[in-house]
Amino acid sequence: MNHRHVALVVEDEPDMAAEIGDLLRSFGYDHIHAETLEEGLDCLDRGGFCYVLLDLQIKADRASIKPRVESGMTLLHEIRQRFPHRNHTGVHFLPVIVVSGHGHEPQNIIDAYNDGIDAFILKPLSVKNQNIRATIRSCLERAGRHDHQACQMRYDAATNGPTKEADDGDPFWHAPDYSEVRLHGELFSFTGEINRAVIRLLHAAAGTSEPWRLGKTLLKEAGSTDLNMRMVNLFGRHSAWKTLIRSDGRGKYRLRTT
């Protein structure tokens, strides 16, 4: 099983496609390459990608005389028709990042954002003050794709909408990887690996006769390297603090599930 994020790279220039692919490999990512609108549509049918890096100016097909921005915009429209759904913060579950040399034209940027892109990367890739890795990472995390294990669930959510509770009468629901927890309809998202592990451990304890867990023990079991070993360092600014996560005031914590 592949544990690396996979980008769908839609780029008609072979040298640029090779450069993007090389850069993605340096980040620890894999990619699928499409040169034209037609090939991009075929890739949408096959799936298997976590996000899209889209050149706006591409050819419609192999028989096209020249690349056109209209082809890139058509593919963007098709992506958003097939993967229309967003999370509770309004971010699409399937990130689309435009990679284009036409970003200096303001109308292209405006049109692309209006049609649902998440970020813009300028060509050449060496443009100053561009942190491409951080841009991609931010888009993945905001979409709930903090690691590749979460991507299949996000792919399904992008297509069909967020997963609903199996039982509407149950006040507590969680995603399989604990990246999302819902209590009485309020949604809490956890993008960090340690955060999710702590919530999982607290949920396991909630079903026992001793739901309160010592904070330092929790953090150690979750793999935290925080030398201070304090729950407030991890959750203090999160909306779950003191709502979903309860403290006894003496260093122990429990998860509210009712």
C-alpha positions as CSV (number, residue, x, y, z in Angstrom):
1,M,0.0,0.0,0.0
2,N,1.3,3.5,-0.9
3,H,1.7,5.7,2.2
4,R,2.8,8.8,0.2
5,H,0.5,11.6,-0.9
6,V,0.0,11.4,-4.7
7,A,-0.5,14.6,-6.8
8,L,-2.3,14.7,-10.1
9,V,0.1,17.0,-12.1
10,V,-1.5,18.5,-15.2
11,E,1.3,20.1,-17.1
12,D,1.9,20.2,-20.9
13,E,5.5,21.2,-20.9
14,P,7.7,18.1,-20.5
15,D,10.6,19.9,-18.9
16,M,8.3,21.7,-16.4
17,A,6.5,18.4,-15.7
18,A,9.8,16.7,-15.0
19,E,10.9,19.6,-12.7
20,I,7.6,19.5,-10.7
21,G,7.8,15.7,-10.4
22,D,11.4,15.9,-9.2
23,L,10.4,18.6,-6.6
24,L,7.5,16.5,-5.4
25,R,9.8,13.4,-4.9
26,S,12.1,15.6,-2.8
27,F,9.1,16.3,-0.6
28,G,8.3,12.6,-0.2
29,Y,5.3,12.7,-2.5
30,D,4.4,10.7,-5.6
31,H,2.5,12.0,-8.7
32,I,0.5,11.1,-11.7
33,H,1.1,13.2,-14.9
34,A,-1.4,14.4,-17.5
35,E,-0.4,16.6,-20.4
36,T,-3.8,17.7,-21.8
37,L,-7.4,18.3,-20.8
38,E,-8.3,15.0,-22.3
39,E,-5.7,13.1,-20.3
40,G,-6.7,15.1,-17.2
41,L,-10.3,13.9,-17.5
42,D,-9.1,10.3,-17.9
43,C,-7.2,10.7,-14.6
44,L,-10.3,12.0,-12.9
45,D,-12.1,8.9,-14.0
46,R,-9.3,6.6,-12.6
47,G,-8.7,8.5,-9.3
48,G,-5.8,7.5,-7.0
49,F,-4.6,11.1,-6.3
50,C,-4.8,13.3,-3.1
51,Y,-4.6,16.8,-4.7
52,V,-4.2,18.5,-8.0
53,L,-1.4,20.7,-9.4
54,L,-3.0,22.3,-12.4
55,D,-1.3,24.3,-15.2
56,L,-3.9,26.7,-16.5
57,Q,-2.5,26.8,-20.0
58,I,-2.8,23.3,-21.5
59,K,-3.8,21.7,-24.8
60,A,-7.3,20.3,-25.2
61,D,-5.9,17.0,-26.6
62,R,-2.8,15.7,-28.5
63,A,-4.2,17.1,-31.8
64,S,-4.4,20.7,-30.4
65,I,-2.3,23.3,-32.1
66,K,-1.5,25.3,-29.0
67,P,-2.2,25.3,-25.2
68,R,-5.0,27.6,-24.0
69,V,-6.1,28.9,-20.6
70,E,-9.6,27.9,-21.5
71,S,-8.6,24.2,-21.4
72,G,-7.2,24.5,-17.9
73,M,-10.3,26.3,-16.7
74,T,-12.5,23.7,-18.2
75,L,-10.6,21.0,-16.3
76,L,-10.9,23.0,-13.1
77,H,-14.7,23.3,-13.6
78,E,-14.9,19.6,-14.1
79,I,-12.9,18.8,-11.0
80,R,-15.2,21.0,-8.9
81,Q,-18.3,19.4,-10.4
82,R,-17.0,15.9,-9.6
83,F,-15.6,16.8,-6.2
84,P,-17.8,19.7,-4.9
85,H,-17.9,19.1,-1.2
86,R,-16.2,21.2,1.5
87,N,-15.5,20.7,5.2
88,H,-17.1,22.7,8.0
89,T,-14.5,25.5,7.5
90,G,-15.5,25.9,3.9
91,V,-12.3,24.2,2.5
92,H,-12.7,21.7,-0.4
93,F,-11.9,18.1,0.6
94,L,-9.9,17.8,-2.6
95,P,-7.3,20.6,-2.9
96,V,-6.5,22.1,-6.2
97,I,-3.4,24.3,-6.6
98,V,-2.8,26.2,-9.8
99,V,0.8,26.2,-11.1
100,S,1.0,28.8,-13.8
101,G,3.1,31.5,-15.4
102,H,0.0,33.5,-16.0
103,G,-0.4,34.5,-12.3
104,H,0.8,38.0,-13.2
105,E,-2.5,38.5,-14.9
106,P,-4.9,39.5,-12.1
107,Q,-8.0,38.3,-13.9
108,N,-6.6,34.8,-14.2
109,I,-6.0,34.6,-10.5
110,I,-9.5,36.0,-9.7
111,D,-11.2,33.6,-12.1
112,A,-9.3,30.6,-10.7
113,Y,-10.1,31.4,-7.1
114,N,-13.7,32.0,-8.0
115,D,-13.8,28.6,-9.6
116,G,-12.5,26.9,-6.4
117,I,-8.7,26.7,-6.3
118,D,-7.0,26.6,-2.9
119,A,-3.7,28.2,-3.7
120,F,-1.5,29.6,-6.5
121,I,2.1,28.7,-7.3
122,L,3.9,30.8,-9.9
123,K,6.3,29.7,-12.6
124,P,9.2,29.5,-12.6
125,L,9.2,27.5,-9.4
126,S,12.3,29.4,-8.3
127,V,10.4,32.7,-7.8
128,K,11.5,34.3,-4.7
129,N,9.5,34.1,-1.5
130,Q,7.6,31.0,-2.7
131,N,7.6,28.1,-0.2
132,I,6.0,25.5,-2.4
133,R,6.3,22.7,0.2
134,A,4.6,24.8,2.8
135,T,1.8,25.7,0.3
136,I,1.1,22.1,-0.5
137,R,1.3,21.0,3.1
138,S,-1.1,23.7,4.2
139,C,-3.6,22.8,1.6
140,L,-3.5,19.2,2.5
141,E,-3.8,19.8,6.2
142,R,-6.7,22.3,5.8
143,A,-8.5,19.7,3.7
144,G,-8.0,17.1,6.5
145,R,-5.4,15.2,4.6
146,H,-2.8,15.4,7.3
147,D,-1.4,12.0,6.3
148,H,-2.1,9.7,3.4
149,Q,-4.2,7.3,5.5
150,A,-6.9,10.0,5.7
151,C,-7.0,10.5,2.0
152,Q,-9.4,7.8,0.9
153,M,-12.0,9.1,3.4
154,R,-11.5,12.7,2.2
155,Y,-11.7,11.5,-1.4
156,D,-15.1,9.9,-0.6
157,A,-16.2,13.0,1.2
158,A,-15.1,15.3,-1.7
159,T,-17.4,13.2,-4.0
160,N,-20.3,12.3,-1.8
161,G,-20.2,14.7,1.1
162,P,-19.1,14.3,4.7
163,T,-19.8,11.0,6.5
164,K,-22.9,11.2,8.6
165,E,-23.4,9.6,12.0
166,A,-24.6,6.0,11.8
167,D,-27.2,6.8,14.5
168,D,-28.6,10.3,14.6
169,G,-29.6,9.6,18.2
170,D,-26.0,9.2,19.3
171,P,-24.5,12.5,20.5
172,F,-20.9,11.4,19.9
173,W,-19.4,10.5,16.5
174,H,-15.8,10.2,15.3
175,A,-14.0,9.6,12.0
176,P,-12.0,6.3,11.9
177,D,-8.7,8.1,12.4
178,Y,-10.2,10.7,14.9
179,S,-9.4,13.5,12.6
180,E,-12.9,14.7,13.2
181,V,-15.2,14.3,16.2
182,R,-18.7,15.5,16.5
183,L,-20.5,16.1,19.8
184,H,-24.2,17.2,19.8
185,G,-23.7,18.4,16.2
186,E,-20.5,20.5,17.0
187,L,-17.6,19.4,14.9
188,F,-14.0,19.3,16.2
189,S,-11.1,18.7,13.8
190,F,-7.7,17.4,14.8
191,T,-4.9,17.6,12.2
192,G,-1.9,16.6,14.3
193,E,-0.9,13.0,14.8
194,I,-0.4,13.5,18.6
195,N,-3.8,15.3,18.9
196,R,-5.6,12.4,17.2
197,A,-3.8,9.8,19.3
198,V,-4.7,11.6,22.6
199,I,-8.4,11.8,21.5
200,R,-8.3,8.1,20.6
201,L,-6.9,7.1,24.0
202,L,-9.4,9.3,25.8
203,H,-12.2,7.8,23.9
204,A,-11.0,4.3,24.8
205,A,-10.9,5.3,28.4
206,A,-14.4,6.8,28.3
207,G,-15.9,3.4,27.9
208,T,-14.2,2.0,31.0
209,S,-14.9,2.3,34.7
210,E,-12.0,4.9,35.0
211,P,-12.5,7.5,32.2
212,W,-10.0,9.9,33.8
213,R,-6.4,9.6,32.5
214,L,-3.3,11.3,33.7
215,G,-2.2,13.9,31.2
216,K,1.5,13.1,31.2
217,T,0.8,9.4,30.7
218,L,-1.6,10.2,27.8
219,L,1.0,12.4,26.1
220,K,3.7,9.8,26.5
221,E,1.5,7.0,25.1
222,A,0.5,9.3,22.2
223,G,4.2,9.8,21.3
224,S,4.6,13.4,22.4
225,T,8.2,14.8,22.6
226,D,7.0,17.8,24.6
227,L,9.5,18.0,27.5
228,N,7.0,19.8,29.7
229,M,4.4,17.1,29.0
230,R,1.4,19.4,29.5
231,M,-2.0,18.9,27.8
232,V,-2.5,22.6,27.7
233,N,0.5,22.9,25.4
234,L,-1.2,20.6,22.9
235,F,-4.8,21.6,23.2
236,G,-4.9,25.0,25.0
237,R,-5.9,27.0,21.9
238,H,-8.2,24.3,20.4
239,S,-12.0,24.7,20.6
240,A,-12.1,21.2,22.2
241,W,-10.3,22.4,25.3
242,K,-12.6,22.5,28.3
243,T,-15.5,21.5,26.1
244,L,-14.8,18.1,24.5
245,I,-11.8,17.6,26.8
246,R,-12.5,18.0,30.5
247,S,-10.0,18.5,33.3
248,D,-10.3,17.6,37.0
249,G,-7.9,20.4,37.9
250,R,-5.4,17.9,39.2
251,G,-3.7,16.7,36.1
252,K,-6.3,14.2,34.9
253,Y,-8.5,14.5,31.8
254,R,-11.5,12.8,30.2
255,L,-13.4,12.9,27.0
256,R,-16.9,14.2,27.0
257,T,-19.1,11.8,24.9
258,T,-22.6,12.7,26.2
